[in-house]
Amino acid sequence: MNGRILVINTGSTSSKIGFYDSGEKLFETNLTHTAEEIARYDSVMDQTPMRRDAITDFLSEKGIALESIDVAMARGGLITPIRTGVYEVNQEMRDALIAGKEGVHACNLSALLADDIAAMVNEARAAQGNDVKCRAFIADPPMADEMLPEVKVGGLPEFPRRTLFHALNSRAMVRRYARSVGKTNKDVTVIVAHMGGGSSVSLHRHGLVIDTNDALGGDGPISPERAGNVPGFPLVEKCFSGQWTEAQIKKRLVGRGGAVAYFGTNDFRELAARADAGDKEVDTFLKGYCISFAKYIAGLASVVCGKVDAIVLTGGIAYSERITKDIAERVEFIAPVVVYPGENELESLAENGYGILAGEFEIRYYHPDHF
């Protein structure tokens, strides 16, 4: 694998970057932005110059010349639902991310930063008489939508089911599984359960994600910080009780739900230790967490009449043998269970970058009306 790739994944208070040379990761780091730095900006989208400078300054400190970068790969942001795959950053994508019509989140910054840095690379190369362009791409954005029409049907026509899941890591884990059995992602049907700060379960068939949940919209399993599915009537009553504002309700569902609502922590290592020490309440919660995933996995299996090649458990919580063993015991009657722990997002982006350089992927171009 030839080429040098810069990978960017922005979070609310940090910018993760990785640098790869000829397929080898030279370094990975998490650039933390202090509360004081963040507070200077009215909107997260105003942070672009600050974060760009932090990245380029760090690269300079590491002795990485900007003009040596061949591809800048970015985490996808919240844009109009599109197909999975790789997309070159264009003006339409920039406009959509800045406008934040589908939501304003720090992940929206990644593509802007990659595109800005690619422009800086090209300016430096032009000054040296080099006209080979560095290009910026995203891969498998979280709102990638290939869901079957019938699975989008909800109980009310005004509330169709929608997609927002860990597309980048989930798709990479399907490719990883397929390679392990001598196949490609288009040859297998796999259910991927991503267990991290958020929870998503996705059904992959013949290279497409045909069903999944809205991990930020109150759909899916329990997570450390998110409530997942909740009963409708009690939620409606709480909304009209006058006790909570709209913002507080949403925060209760996403951010202050799940384990945080029960125990005030999102640290599953702490909860596992408490359960092992005899805390029955925590033990019951962890079993309920596993059951919520098992139910969702089994539900997705029904979409393809149980014809599933493998179930993959991934994400940070997949490091917990207690959790993965419990879920596996409940769903292995459907298909073999494979555990690939960790988020793997930087590696997944780099893998896509080298696929682009090798000409293995079709390059797509974003337009909000194309889907």
LUMMI-727730 format. One record per residue (C-alpha): x, y, z; residue in one letter; residue number from 0. Coordinates in steps of 0.05 Angstrom, whole numbers. Layout:
BEGIN
<<X, Y, Z>, A, NUM>
...
end
This chain:
BEGIN
<<0, 0, 0>, M, 0>
<<31, 65, -23>, N, 1>
<<16, 135, 0>, G, 2>
<<11, 178, 62>, R, 3>
<<-56, 188, 94>, I, 4>
<<-80, 236, 148>, L, 5>
<<-141, 214, 186>, V, 6>
<<-186, 262, 225>, I, 7>
<<-242, 245, 274>, N, 8>
<<-270, 303, 314>, T, 9>
<<-307, 297, 379>, G, 10>
<<-339, 349, 425>, S, 11>
<<-275, 366, 462>, T, 12>
<<-220, 332, 422>, S, 13>
<<-194, 319, 352>, S, 14>
<<-166, 249, 341>, K, 15>
<<-116, 244, 285>, I, 16>
<<-75, 188, 256>, G, 17>
<<-20, 188, 204>, F, 18>
<<-5, 128, 159>, Y, 19>
<<54, 117, 112>, D, 20>
<<52, 59, 62>, S, 21>
<<-1, 24, 104>, G, 22>
<<37, 32, 170>, E, 23>
<<9, 75, 226>, K, 24>
<<64, 124, 245>, L, 25>
<<25, 155, 301>, F, 26>
<<-44, 167, 331>, E, 27>
<<-61, 221, 380>, T, 28>
<<-120, 255, 413>, N, 29>
<<-113, 331, 412>, L, 30>
<<-153, 356, 471>, T, 31>
<<-186, 424, 468>, H, 32>
<<-195, 456, 536>, T, 33>
<<-260, 483, 563>, A, 34>
<<-231, 553, 558>, E, 35>
<<-215, 543, 484>, E, 36>
<<-284, 515, 469>, I, 37>
<<-319, 571, 507>, A, 38>
<<-290, 624, 460>, R, 39>
<<-337, 601, 405>, Y, 40>
<<-412, 611, 400>, D, 41>
<<-421, 550, 357>, S, 42>
<<-382, 485, 347>, V, 43>
<<-376, 502, 273>, M, 44>
<<-338, 565, 291>, D, 45>
<<-282, 522, 319>, Q, 46>
<<-256, 501, 250>, T, 47>
<<-195, 549, 248>, P, 48>
<<-175, 532, 319>, M, 49>
<<-177, 458, 307>, R, 50>
<<-143, 463, 239>, R, 51>
<<-85, 501, 271>, D, 52>
<<-80, 450, 327>, A, 53>
<<-74, 394, 276>, I, 54>
<<-24, 428, 230>, T, 55>
<<18, 451, 289>, D, 56>
<<21, 380, 315>, F, 57>
<<41, 353, 246>, L, 58>
<<96, 404, 244>, S, 59>
<<121, 383, 313>, E, 60>
<<123, 311, 288>, K, 61>
<<164, 331, 227>, G, 62>
<<108, 316, 177>, I, 63>
<<111, 362, 117>, A, 64>
<<41, 381, 94>, L, 65>
<<60, 371, 21>, E, 66>
<<74, 297, 35>, S, 67>
<<1, 281, 50>, I, 68>
<<-34, 245, -7>, D, 69>
<<-104, 236, 22>, V, 70>
<<-141, 269, 80>, A, 71>
<<-194, 221, 107>, M, 72>
<<-249, 248, 153>, A, 73>
<<-304, 220, 196>, R, 74>
<<-371, 233, 163>, G, 75>
<<-417, 285, 193>, G, 76>
<<-493, 294, 198>, L, 77>
<<-516, 305, 126>, I, 78>
<<-576, 285, 85>, T, 79>
<<-580, 208, 87>, P, 80>
<<-538, 178, 31>, I, 81>
<<-511, 110, 11>, R, 82>
<<-451, 79, 46>, T, 83>
<<-384, 86, 12>, G, 84>
<<-331, 140, 2>, V, 85>
<<-348, 211, -17>, Y, 86>
<<-301, 266, -38>, E, 87>
<<-313, 329, 2>, V, 88>
<<-346, 381, -43>, N, 89>
<<-379, 449, -34>, Q, 90>
<<-449, 418, -27>, E, 91>
<<-424, 375, 31>, M, 92>
<<-389, 434, 64>, R, 93>
<<-452, 475, 59>, D, 94>
<<-495, 419, 90>, A, 95>
<<-447, 408, 148>, L, 96>
<<-442, 482, 163>, I, 97>
<<-517, 493, 159>, A, 98>
<<-529, 434, 206>, G, 99>
<<-599, 419, 179>, K, 100>
<<-592, 346, 201>, E, 101>
<<-560, 365, 267>, G, 102>
<<-501, 404, 293>, V, 103>
<<-447, 359, 322>, H, 104>
<<-372, 363, 328>, A, 105>
<<-366, 306, 277>, C, 106>
<<-389, 357, 225>, N, 107>
<<-321, 390, 232>, L, 108>
<<-281, 330, 207>, S, 109>
<<-294, 338, 133>, A, 110>
<<-285, 413, 136>, L, 111>
<<-217, 404, 169>, L, 112>
<<-195, 350, 120>, A, 113>
<<-216, 394, 61>, D, 114>
<<-181, 456, 89>, D, 115>
<<-117, 417, 101>, I, 116>
<<-120, 385, 32>, A, 117>
<<-124, 456, 3>, A, 118>
<<-62, 475, 44>, M, 119>
<<-25, 414, 18>, V, 120>
<<-42, 432, -54>, N, 121>
<<-19, 504, -44>, E, 122>
<<47, 479, -16>, A, 123>
<<55, 429, -73>, R, 124>
<<39, 482, -126>, A, 125>
<<94, 527, -97>, A, 126>
<<142, 469, -110>, Q, 127>
<<117, 458, -181>, G, 128>
<<79, 394, -161>, N, 129>
<<10, 391, -192>, D, 130>
<<-11, 324, -161>, V, 131>
<<-71, 339, -118>, K, 132>
<<-85, 317, -47>, C, 133>
<<-159, 302, -39>, R, 134>
<<-206, 300, 21>, A, 135>
<<-258, 245, 32>, F, 136>
<<-307, 218, 82>, I, 137>
<<-326, 145, 88>, A, 138>
<<-391, 112, 112>, D, 139>
<<-424, 172, 146>, P, 140>
<<-469, 157, 207>, P, 141>
<<-533, 174, 169>, M, 142>
<<-518, 126, 112>, A, 143>
<<-585, 99, 89>, D, 144>
<<-595, 35, 51>, E, 145>
<<-654, 10, 92>, M, 146>
<<-707, -31, 58>, L, 147>
<<-772, 9, 49>, P, 148>
<<-811, -41, 91>, E, 149>
<<-766, -34, 151>, V, 150>
<<-775, 41, 151>, K, 151>
<<-849, 32, 167>, V, 152>
<<-865, 55, 237>, G, 153>
<<-930, 54, 276>, G, 154>
<<-947, 125, 254>, L, 155>
<<-936, 151, 184>, P, 156>
<<-908, 217, 210>, E, 157>
<<-854, 178, 249>, F, 158>
<<-819, 132, 199>, P, 159>
<<-758, 95, 224>, R, 160>
<<-693, 127, 204>, R, 161>
<<-620, 109, 205>, T, 162>
<<-564, 138, 248>, L, 163>
<<-513, 86, 268>, F, 164>
<<-438, 71, 274>, H, 165>
<<-432, 59, 199>, A, 166>
<<-357, 69, 194>, L, 167>
<<-335, 18, 245>, N, 168>
<<-393, -30, 231>, S, 169>
<<-377, -34, 156>, R, 170>
<<-303, -43, 171>, A, 171>
<<-318, -101, 218>, M, 172>
<<-360, -135, 165>, V, 173>
<<-302, -130, 116>, R, 174>
<<-256, -157, 170>, R, 175>
<<-301, -217, 182>, Y, 176>
<<-310, -230, 108>, A, 177>
<<-234, -231, 97>, R, 178>
<<-227, -280, 155>, S, 179>
<<-271, -330, 118>, V, 180>
<<-241, -317, 49>, G, 181>
<<-300, -275, 24>, K, 182>
<<-318, -202, 11>, T, 183>
<<-371, -161, 46>, N, 184>
<<-417, -172, -14>, K, 185>
<<-416, -247, -2>, D, 186>
<<-440, -248, 71>, V, 187>
<<-499, -229, 115>, T, 188>
<<-476, -203, 182>, V, 189>
<<-508, -169, 242>, I, 190>
<<-461, -120, 277>, V, 191>
<<-475, -96, 348>, A, 192>
<<-434, -34, 365>, H, 193>
<<-429, -24, 440>, M, 194>
<<-398, 42, 460>, G, 195>
<<-422, 107, 489>, G, 196>
<<-478, 98, 439>, G, 197>
<<-510, 33, 416>, S, 198>
<<-527, 11, 346>, S, 199>
<<-544, -56, 314>, V, 200>
<<-541, -61, 238>, S, 201>
<<-558, -115, 187>, L, 202>
<<-509, -121, 129>, H, 203>
<<-528, -161, 68>, R, 204>
<<-490, -163, 2>, H, 205>
<<-451, -100, 19>, G, 206>
<<-513, -59, 38>, L, 207>
<<-539, -40, 107>, V, 208>
<<-612, -59, 100>, I, 209>
<<-636, -46, 171>, D, 210>
<<-610, -10, 233>, T, 211>
<<-632, 36, 289>, N, 212>
<<-630, 111, 301>, D, 213>
<<-576, 112, 355>, A, 214>
<<-587, 187, 369>, L, 215>
<<-662, 188, 362>, G, 216>
<<-688, 143, 418>, G, 217>
<<-687, 78, 380>, D, 218>
<<-647, 15, 396>, G, 219>
<<-615, -19, 456>, P, 220>
<<-594, 13, 522>, I, 221>
<<-526, 46, 523>, S, 222>
<<-482, 77, 577>, P, 223>
<<-511, 146, 564>, E, 224>
<<-574, 133, 521>, R, 225>
<<-641, 106, 541>, A, 226>
<<-655, 68, 477>, G, 227>
<<-728, 49, 467>, N, 228>
<<-775, 75, 521>, V, 229>
<<-850, 65, 530>, P, 230>
<<-891, 120, 495>, G, 231>
<<-945, 138, 544>, F, 232>
<<-901, 151, 605>, P, 233>
<<-855, 193, 560>, L, 234>
<<-914, 234, 535>, V, 235>
<<-938, 245, 606>, E, 236>
<<-869, 268, 627>, K, 237>
<<-865, 316, 568>, C, 238>
<<-930, 350, 589>, F, 239>
<<-918, 348, 664>, S, 240>
<<-884, 415, 666>, G, 241>
<<-826, 384, 704>, Q, 242>
<<-777, 382, 646>, W, 243>
<<-763, 426, 586>, T, 244>
<<-757, 398, 515>, E, 245>
<<-682, 403, 521>, A, 246>
<<-682, 366, 587>, Q, 247>
<<-725, 310, 559>, I, 248>
<<-678, 301, 500>, K, 249>
<<-618, 301, 546>, K, 250>
<<-651, 248, 589>, R, 251>
<<-659, 204, 528>, L, 252>
<<-590, 218, 499>, V, 253>
<<-534, 237, 546>, G, 254>
<<-566, 225, 614>, R, 255>
<<-601, 160, 600>, G, 256>
<<-579, 88, 605>, G, 257>
<<-527, 73, 659>, A, 258>
<<-520, 146, 675>, V, 259>
<<-594, 151, 694>, A, 260>
<<-589, 90, 739>, Y, 261>
<<-521, 98, 771>, F, 262>
<<-492, 166, 752>, G, 263>
<<-435, 136, 712>, T, 264>
<<-422, 114, 641>, N, 265>
<<-362, 71, 660>, D, 266>
<<-380, -2, 648>, F, 267>
<<-314, -24, 679>, R, 268>
<<-336, 7, 744>, E, 269>
<<-405, -25, 738>, L, 270>
<<-376, -94, 723>, A, 271>
<<-331, -88, 784>, A, 272>
<<-391, -69, 827>, R, 273>
<<-431, -127, 801>, A, 274>
<<-374, -175, 814>, D, 275>
<<-370, -148, 885>, A, 276>
<<-442, -168, 897>, G, 277>
<<-483, -107, 878>, D, 278>
<<-547, -141, 855>, K, 279>
<<-578, -77, 827>, E, 280>
<<-519, -66, 780>, V, 281>
<<-517, -140, 762>, D, 282>
<<-591, -137, 742>, T, 283>
<<-579, -75, 700>, F, 284>
<<-521, -107, 663>, L, 285>
<<-563, -168, 647>, K, 286>
<<-618, -122, 622>, G, 287>
<<-567, -86, 579>, Y, 288>
<<-546, -151, 547>, C, 289>
<<-618, -173, 537>, I, 290>
<<-634, -107, 502>, S, 291>
<<-579, -122, 451>, F, 292>
<<-599, -194, 444>, A, 293>
<<-671, -175, 429>, K, 294>
<<-649, -125, 376>, Y, 295>
<<-601, -174, 344>, I, 296>
<<-654, -228, 342>, A, 297>
<<-704, -178, 313>, G, 298>
<<-657, -160, 256>, L, 299>
<<-645, -233, 242>, A, 300>
<<-720, -240, 228>, S, 301>
<<-714, -190, 171>, V, 302>
<<-673, -241, 132>, V, 303>
<<-711, -301, 158>, C, 304>
<<-653, -321, 203>, G, 305>
<<-605, -330, 146>, K, 306>
<<-545, -297, 180>, V, 307>
<<-472, -317, 170>, D, 308>
<<-445, -284, 233>, A, 309>
<<-460, -237, 290>, I, 310>
<<-404, -188, 305>, V, 311>
<<-397, -154, 373>, L, 312>
<<-354, -91, 371>, T, 313>
<<-343, -24, 405>, G, 314>
<<-307, -6, 470>, G, 315>
<<-353, -47, 514>, I, 316>
<<-338, -109, 473>, A, 317>
<<-273, -113, 513>, Y, 318>
<<-316, -138, 570>, S, 319>
<<-318, -214, 569>, E, 320>
<<-376, -212, 618>, R, 321>
<<-418, -172, 568>, I, 322>
<<-399, -208, 504>, T, 323>
<<-407, -277, 536>, K, 324>
<<-477, -260, 561>, D, 325>
<<-500, -233, 493>, I, 326>
<<-467, -290, 455>, A, 327>
<<-504, -342, 497>, E, 328>
<<-570, -309, 480>, R, 329>
<<-560, -303, 404>, V, 330>
<<-511, -357, 382>, E, 331>
<<-571, -401, 363>, F, 332>
<<-578, -353, 304>, I, 333>
<<-506, -352, 278>, A, 334>
<<-434, -356, 303>, P, 335>
<<-413, -297, 346>, V, 336>
<<-348, -261, 332>, V, 337>
<<-318, -208, 379>, V, 338>
<<-278, -150, 350>, Y, 339>
<<-270, -102, 408>, P, 340>
<<-254, -28, 401>, G, 341>
<<-279, 31, 361>, E, 342>
<<-229, 23, 304>, N, 343>
<<-252, 87, 269>, E, 344>
<<-183, 115, 252>, L, 345>
<<-161, 47, 224>, E, 346>
<<-226, 42, 185>, S, 347>
<<-215, 111, 154>, L, 348>
<<-143, 94, 135>, A, 349>
<<-167, 28, 104>, E, 350>
<<-216, 68, 61>, N, 351>
<<-161, 117, 43>, G, 352>
<<-116, 63, 16>, Y, 353>
<<-175, 33, -21>, G, 354>
<<-183, 100, -55>, I, 355>
<<-110, 104, -74>, L, 356>
<<-112, 33, -101>, A, 357>
<<-174, 48, -143>, G, 358>
<<-215, -5, -106>, E, 359>
<<-273, 41, -88>, F, 360>
<<-322, 80, -129>, E, 361>
<<-316, 153, -111>, I, 362>
<<-384, 184, -97>, R, 363>
<<-403, 258, -96>, Y, 364>
<<-452, 286, -47>, Y, 365>
<<-514, 325, -67>, H, 366>
<<-572, 333, -19>, P, 367>
<<-623, 315, -73>, D, 368>
<<-588, 254, -102>, H, 369>
<<-611, 202, -53>, F, 370>
end
